[in-house]
């Protein structure tokens, strides 16, 4: 019976942490995208409505764009890489946690290139959340 109470408390704490992280993310979006913020799913910049996708990751994670449909997260401390399904052919802003590494794009099996968060990938952008305001200004003036 005691184990059940402990399990309920652990689940409650996990749900509370997830709620707090979501509220922090939403607050940062509103703060960074004040005049163009529509809701947690979309923003409008220069008459283009962008879908928002948040991808949490650690600071050491390397983000690699494999194709217009997959982003690979490579975290040094984990033994396996994580594939995130996205559609970069539709206007999307993929927001990541702040990272220390550069974004990379796969050209072919043997070649990759570093990309800046202001570079458009298909119809989309991949940007760390701490650079969101800079990206907004870049798109507005492009």
HELIX and SHEET records of a PDB file:
HELIX    1   1 UNK A    2  UNK A   32  1                                  31    
HELIX    2   2 UNK A   34  UNK A   36  5                                   3    
HELIX    3   3 UNK A  129  UNK A  131  5                                   3    
HELIX    4   4 UNK A  132  UNK A  141  1                                  10    
SHEET    1   A 4 UNK A  42  UNK A  45  0                                        
SHEET    2   A 4 UNK A  48  UNK A  55 -1                                        
SHEET    3   A 4 UNK A  92  UNK A  96  1                                        
SHEET    4   A 4 UNK A 125  UNK A 128  1                                        
SHEET    1   B 5 UNK A  82  UNK A  85  0                                        
SHEET    2   B 5 UNK A  70  UNK A  74 -1                                        
SHEET    3   B 5 UNK A  62  UNK A  65 -1                                        
SHEET    4   B 5 UNK A 103  UNK A 108  1                                        
SHEET    5   B 5 UNK A 111  UNK A 115 -1                                        
END                                                                             
